[in-house]
Amino acid sequence: MRVIKEFSQLLGPLRFALALVLGALSALAPLAFAPTSYQGWAFVTTVIVPAIVPIFFFVALLDILMSAVFMSSSTGERRAKHRKALITQAVLVGILTAAWLPLFWQVLNPG
């Protein structure tokens, strides 16, 4: 519990929420390979989640860009904070990409 509190203080509330969403979306990736369903929980995992993944992917990339911009104009402790946020978000984007790339590759290259 203490680690989560320190991590949330390091990132701040919005970045921490974004990190949680990216983690949840990455965890839901295997469920999206099920046949598309328009009822129940399967609707969420096969239709809604794959639709919002690209949105959060680009939100995270924008956060990485903004962290880099703020890091370039900061010094000392604030620079280190932005660097840690940048690294954390980059790792989460990498995990999200690795989790969802097989599905999007399959959708974009049928056959």
Residue frames as qw, qx, qy, qz and C-alpha x, y, z in Angstrom:
[[0.000, 0.886, 0.463, 0.000, 0.00, 0.00, 0.00],
 [0.328, -0.775, 0.097, 0.531, 2.87, 2.34, 0.84],
 [0.415, -0.096, 0.591, 0.685, 4.45, 1.76, -2.58],
 [0.186, 0.645, 0.644, 0.366, 1.21, 2.69, -4.34],
 [0.173, -0.927, -0.253, 0.215, 0.94, 5.87, -2.27],
 [0.391, -0.582, 0.328, 0.633, 4.53, 6.87, -3.08],
 [0.368, 0.179, 0.689, 0.598, 3.99, 6.05, -6.75],
 [0.088, 0.805, 0.555, 0.191, 0.83, 8.16, -6.87],
 [0.257, -0.887, -0.041, 0.382, 2.61, 11.06, -5.18],
 [0.451, -0.305, 0.500, 0.673, 5.47, 10.79, -7.65],
 [0.243, 0.330, 0.694, 0.592, 3.22, 10.85, -10.71],
 [0.257, 0.075, 0.097, -0.959, 0.44, 13.05, -9.42],
 [0.550, 0.239, 0.651, -0.465, -3.26, 12.16, -9.44],
 [0.673, 0.579, -0.044, -0.458, -3.94, 12.54, -13.18],
 [0.381, 0.541, -0.737, -0.135, -0.87, 10.65, -14.35],
 [0.238, -0.151, 0.913, -0.296, -1.54, 7.96, -11.76],
 [0.664, 0.368, 0.433, -0.487, -5.12, 7.61, -13.04],
 [0.605, 0.623, -0.364, -0.336, -3.78, 7.40, -16.59],
 [0.101, 0.433, -0.894, 0.056, -1.32, 4.72, -15.49],
 [0.467, 0.070, 0.786, -0.399, -4.16, 2.72, -13.92],
 [0.703, 0.526, 0.134, -0.460, -6.26, 3.01, -17.08],
 [0.454, 0.616, -0.610, -0.206, -3.33, 1.94, -19.27],
 [0.122, -0.276, 0.932, -0.200, -2.70, -1.02, -16.99],
 [0.598, 0.255, 0.610, -0.454, -6.35, -2.04, -17.07],
 [0.667, 0.609, -0.138, -0.407, -6.52, -1.73, -20.85],
 [0.258, 0.534, -0.802, -0.073, -3.38, -3.84, -21.19],
 [0.304, -0.096, 0.895, -0.313, -4.84, -6.50, -18.91],
 [0.650, 0.407, 0.422, -0.484, -8.06, -6.62, -20.95],
 [0.297, 0.558, -0.570, -0.524, -6.25, -7.21, -24.26],
 [0.042, -0.101, 0.985, 0.134, -6.51, -11.04, -24.24],
 [0.354, 0.428, 0.725, -0.406, -10.28, -10.83, -23.77],
 [0.379, 0.620, -0.098, -0.680, -10.65, -8.87, -27.02],
 [0.094, 0.295, -0.855, -0.416, -9.73, -11.93, -29.10],
 [0.364, 0.304, 0.840, -0.263, -13.12, -13.49, -28.36],
 [0.159, 0.462, 0.676, 0.552, -15.74, -13.37, -31.11],
 [0.091, -0.166, 0.046, -0.981, -17.44, -9.98, -31.24],
 [0.182, -0.520, -0.828, 0.106, -20.51, -9.85, -29.04],
 [0.083, -0.446, -0.126, -0.882, -23.08, -7.12, -28.63],
 [0.669, -0.598, -0.247, -0.366, -24.48, -8.23, -25.28],
 [0.828, -0.533, -0.112, 0.136, -23.22, -8.31, -21.73],
 [0.489, -0.733, 0.310, 0.357, -19.62, -8.05, -20.56],
 [0.680, 0.109, 0.522, 0.503, -18.35, -9.40, -23.89],
 [0.305, 0.872, 0.286, 0.253, -19.62, -6.19, -25.54],
 [0.281, -0.935, 0.184, 0.111, -17.28, -4.18, -23.33],
 [0.600, -0.481, 0.538, 0.344, -14.24, -6.37, -23.97],
 [0.594, 0.202, 0.636, 0.450, -14.75, -6.94, -27.70],
 [0.273, 0.763, 0.409, 0.418, -16.16, -3.59, -28.86],
 [0.202, -0.973, -0.073, -0.088, -15.77, -0.74, -26.36],
 [0.631, -0.632, 0.278, 0.354, -12.27, -1.44, -25.01],
 [0.650, 0.118, 0.438, 0.609, -10.66, -1.91, -28.47],
 [0.223, 0.821, 0.331, 0.409, -12.26, 1.38, -29.52],
 [0.287, -0.955, 0.034, -0.066, -10.82, 3.38, -26.61],
 [0.822, -0.279, 0.168, 0.467, -7.32, 1.87, -26.67],
 [0.535, 0.427, 0.187, 0.705, -6.11, 4.16, -29.51],
 [0.159, -0.892, -0.125, -0.404, -7.49, 7.20, -27.67],
 [0.660, -0.736, 0.131, 0.068, -5.58, 6.41, -24.48],
 [0.817, 0.065, 0.183, 0.543, -2.51, 5.45, -26.51],
 [0.349, 0.610, 0.128, 0.699, -2.34, 8.95, -27.97],
 [0.411, -0.871, -0.038, -0.265, -3.21, 10.58, -24.62],
 [0.818, -0.473, 0.132, 0.300, -0.25, 8.77, -23.08],
 [0.667, 0.279, 0.188, 0.665, 2.01, 9.83, -25.96],
 [0.020, 0.830, 0.108, 0.547, 0.90, 13.43, -25.44],
 [0.636, -0.770, 0.047, -0.033, 1.72, 13.10, -21.74],
 [0.830, -0.135, 0.161, 0.517, 5.17, 11.79, -22.64],
 [0.421, 0.573, 0.177, 0.681, 5.70, 14.75, -24.95],
 [0.251, -0.873, -0.057, -0.414, 4.56, 17.24, -22.32],
 [0.792, -0.572, 0.066, 0.205, 6.79, 15.62, -19.69],
 [0.730, 0.132, 0.165, 0.650, 9.73, 16.00, -22.06],
 [0.155, 0.744, 0.146, 0.633, 8.87, 19.67, -22.66],
 [0.495, -0.836, 0.009, -0.236, 8.54, 20.43, -18.95],
 [0.871, -0.329, 0.081, 0.355, 11.66, 18.41, -18.17],
 [0.621, 0.399, 0.106, 0.667, 13.70, 20.46, -20.64],
 [0.007, 0.722, -0.017, 0.692, 12.84, 23.68, -18.84],
 [0.707, -0.682, -0.017, -0.189, 13.21, 22.36, -15.29],
 [0.344, 0.549, -0.665, 0.371, 16.14, 21.76, -13.00],
 [0.169, -0.334, 0.743, -0.555, 16.86, 19.66, -9.95],
 [0.324, 0.114, 0.865, -0.365, 14.05, 17.78, -8.28],
 [0.602, 0.516, 0.220, -0.568, 11.35, 18.88, -10.73],
 [0.440, 0.549, -0.612, -0.362, 13.46, 17.65, -13.64],
 [0.006, -0.185, 0.976, -0.113, 13.88, 14.27, -11.94],
 [0.475, 0.299, 0.641, -0.524, 10.13, 14.08, -11.31],
 [0.616, 0.580, -0.103, -0.523, 9.35, 14.75, -14.97],
 [0.279, 0.469, -0.817, -0.186, 11.96, 12.21, -16.04],
 [0.206, -0.004, 0.941, -0.270, 10.41, 9.51, -13.84],
 [0.568, 0.464, 0.394, -0.553, 6.96, 10.34, -15.16],
 [0.502, 0.604, -0.427, -0.447, 8.26, 10.19, -18.73],
 [0.126, 0.318, -0.939, -0.036, 9.92, 6.82, -18.19],
 [0.365, 0.163, 0.814, -0.422, 6.87, 5.40, -16.42],
 [0.608, 0.546, 0.184, -0.546, 4.49, 6.50, -19.16],
 [0.403, 0.564, -0.630, -0.351, 6.86, 5.24, -21.88],
 [0.061, -0.151, 0.981, -0.104, 6.99, 1.81, -20.25],
 [0.463, 0.352, 0.654, -0.483, 3.20, 1.72, -19.96],
 [0.567, 0.609, -0.161, -0.530, 2.79, 2.72, -23.62],
 [0.230, 0.438, -0.849, -0.186, 5.20, -0.07, -24.54],
 [0.237, 0.068, 0.929, -0.278, 3.18, -2.59, -22.53],
 [0.541, 0.511, 0.348, -0.571, -0.07, -1.34, -24.05],
 [0.470, 0.598, -0.462, -0.456, 1.40, -1.61, -27.54],
 [0.094, 0.284, -0.953, -0.040, 2.74, -5.11, -26.94],
 [0.355, 0.204, 0.812, -0.416, -0.60, -6.24, -25.51],
 [0.537, 0.603, 0.345, -0.478, -2.78, -4.85, -28.30],
 [0.136, 0.566, -0.586, -0.564, -0.53, -5.12, -31.36],
 [0.173, 0.019, 0.963, 0.207, -1.56, -8.72, -32.20],
 [0.309, 0.606, 0.686, -0.260, -5.25, -7.81, -32.29],
 [0.258, 0.810, -0.015, -0.526, -4.82, -4.62, -34.29],
 [0.044, -0.432, 0.763, 0.478, -2.42, -6.38, -36.66],
 [0.254, 0.240, 0.934, 0.071, -5.02, -9.09, -37.20],
 [0.295, 0.742, 0.477, -0.365, -7.77, -6.51, -37.82],
 [0.177, 0.807, -0.223, -0.517, -5.71, -4.37, -40.19],
 [0.192, 0.454, -0.793, -0.359, -4.26, -7.34, -42.12],
 [0.819, 0.042, 0.392, -0.417, -7.09, -9.85, -42.61],
 [0.746, 0.488, -0.382, -0.243, -6.45, -13.08, -44.36]]
